[in-house]
């Protein structure tokens, strides 16, 4: 272990994955395989992966029996006409037919291929006696190459880096391309920026002849997903998001640069493994990305050489302009470049044209110019002599300081480059404050991190920079590094104790609300002790944070007392942020109990204010109210709050809210019966927030579990619920999982086990009382009532229902009303069927009014089961069956169909013993979908109310009709229409 708490990685590098070119490889392979003859052009800048693409495609083509010949052009070529093509043809020896079967024209290659001379016909005499000259010789070579390729077909001729081809080779390739031999293909790679200005790759316009196929492929940079795949192979583990972004920014997505960076990192002791938020390790840098850039990663040699060669061809003015752009480090307009380079307007225009034409600079906007990527800029900058750098930094700084408003981050950068530490500390702090003021907390954190790395900071400097740094890293969504960064700040020597307490509070907040680590409450309590009475404002903020705890550590009454103590501490202090936090906590506590005053309090929050932190506070309160709203059945209010918060997002700069809004939308979609939308939302959530603990626990895992239970996948449902309960314990977001677990056990006729799930070792009913969360409509109270009735403990069931009714009376909780009716129906079913049915009907109507069709259908099913009249049962089950089938609640639908059969209704035969042939019958479609979801035969039998033997027969027929195996169907398929 190192002092960062992570495990230092082995320096052994792994192989580098080929990533992100699936579409391009397929296009190349298809073009060569499906339509020969074919000509394929592959274009892309240096390091973009043209050679790797061709290599991967060649391997695929070779595996299919195609012969691949590869040659390459070089900038420092030896004088050999047609060199790249001749180099490729040297490999045809094993495939040549006897010389007598080759066309005589192939003999023209004998002098160029001496190693194959014995296998080729004799060099033919000129077609016209006495004819000679370059033109005649080129015609003979073209004919010979065509003959040879045709003799060894099927074959692909690959020539790389055609931008470096000599004129003879370029002409040969052009003539071949215009008249390709049968069953052959030609693949040419090149860099457009290294061709003469405006010149075609083959020196003349090329159009494919009729019957000649092909495609033009242009390679662009790789993205985060592709870089992540490469990093996994080289580093041997999952890279952290901030490491991926650092590498992507440096490389500009160039695979060559990415690979060199990864290989450099693989041997660095500064790389470590840290615990990820959802379990498992992530690989990150032990120090800040800025340090890593300077100390670990270097500009690749190949890129330095390319840029040095291109810059060396420029005239003095263009070279000066490029040097100025390298010092500027960001794209800039022509006027700023001119001032930085010391050129007048006319000379700047000409120099700029020259630099762009040479592909050293590129136009990045209507009047902005810069380098293709960060490493290109670094390559030029690193090559500048010290005096040239200093002179340019002074010019740039003088130009930037005249701008209004001044670009503070750039000014700080150039000030530091000139070595003025005192001035830089002031400029960097100003720049960080400015970035934070507009919500750019990533930039603020980078600047503040640089400040805090400086030795001998004064207490005042530490007291200003450290809390700002803590806030900046806390409002982001980097789950893998934020806790480590905050703990590093807490270890800073000389940090004042009150400041330390404030930063620890940020750590606690992060652990709870973003990393899903409930140990954050311990950090908050420790911070409260560190802050003490000497800093009442910070203490009030901490009390506000503890006031919104959703765990079982504090009763709601204790949290009310904390909030009131916070208000008392603020008496006589003007701190809008602390007061806003306490207001949020008070509203949170009111919302848990579904107090009717909550909507008015939400409506009174400020929606317009010049202070972005005020708007951030409003957005956080509204976002925090969403979960409370749908928890008590105010789904329409919750949906409106999601929409309002999303509309505020562009103004408030709080990216962490996106995480919660995405989560809330998934829950709302599920409750509203949009289960397909919820499923798509879950997939998108994991893609957008791959390391978020919200995706693997809490309400999202509960939604997965409820869906699985409705479809009869009991093992999957139990696993999802168990994950929630293991990670969350007694928590407001665990109530539905506790109820879901007990429901699974009730369905297995295990009421004792179900009761233990609700009360031992985690007493969820006691937790409801401590948190005064009786209004939460997560099915916990109805499940407990049903469990007690199954245990013949009717008096206790009656008492629990009465307590629930009393606690929710007068509350703004439509869901609690529905659950009250449901509990009444359960209690009356044995003694008063008519009263029970009326209560179930009221519950169903209430759920319909709320907008939850699944819950309404379950209540309606209860009503249907209450009647003993078969005809009425059949009539009442029609609605629930339709809803269950529309939602895909397979197990619920099958249960109702089973009840219909018991009631005497003749249902359509789903087995399809005749009339379906090779097509799947309706019953077989059900079986297929359950197989695809991973259900076992036993689960399928339980879900569809069939015997195990019948299920075995269905499974065998499904697999035979689909010509597949169970494993393949589970791996590759999903429910289909």
Secondary structure, 3 states (H helix, E strand, C coil): CCCCCCEECCCCCCCCCCCCCHHHHHHHHHHHHHCCCEEEEEECCCCCCHHHHHHHHHHHHHHCCCEEEEEECCCCCCCCCCHHHHHHHHHHHHHCCCHHHCCHHHHHHCCCCHHHHHHCCCCCCCCCCCCCCHHHHHHHHHHHHHHHHHHHCCEEEEEECHHHCCHHHHHHHHHHHHCCCCCEEEEEEECHHHCCCCCCCCCCCCCCCCCCEEEEEECCCCCHHHHHHHHHHHHCCCECHHHHHHHHHHHCCCHHHHHHHHHHHHCCCCEEEEECCCCCEEEEECCCHHHHHHHCCCCCHHHHHHHHHHHHCCCHHHHHHHHHHHHHCCCECHHHHHHHHCCCHHHHHHHHHHHHHCCCCEEEECCEEECCCHHHHHHHHHCCCHHHHHHHHHHHHHHHCCCCCCCHHHHHHHHHHCCCHHHHHHHHHHHHHHHHHCCCHHHHHHHHHHHHCCCCCCHHHHHHHHHHHHHHHHCCCCCCCHHHHHHHHHCCCCCCHHHHHHHHHHHHHHHHHCCCCCCHHHHHHHHHHHHHHHCHHHHHHHHHHHHCCCECCCCHHHHHHHHHHHHHHCCCCCCHHHHHHHHHHHHHHHHHCCCCCHHHHHHCCCCCCCCHHHHHHHHHHHHHHHHHHHHCCCHHHHHHHHHHHHHHHHHHCCCHHHHHHHHHHHHHHHHCCCHHHHHHHHHHHHHHCCCCHHHCCHHHHHHHHHHHHHCCCHHHHHHHHHHHHHHHCCEHHHHHHHHHHHHHHHHCCCHHHHHHHHHCCCCHHHHHHHHCCCCCCCCHHHHHHHHHHHCCCHHHHHHHHHHHHHHHCCCCCHHHHHHHHHHHHHHHCCCCHHHHHHHHHHHHHHHHHHCCHHHHHHHHHHHHHHCCCHHHHHHHHHHHHHHHHHHCCHHHHHHHHHHHHHCCCCCCCCCCCCCCCCCCCHHHHHHHHHHHCCCCHHHHHHHHCCCHHHHHHHHHHHHHHHCCCHHHHHHHCCCCC
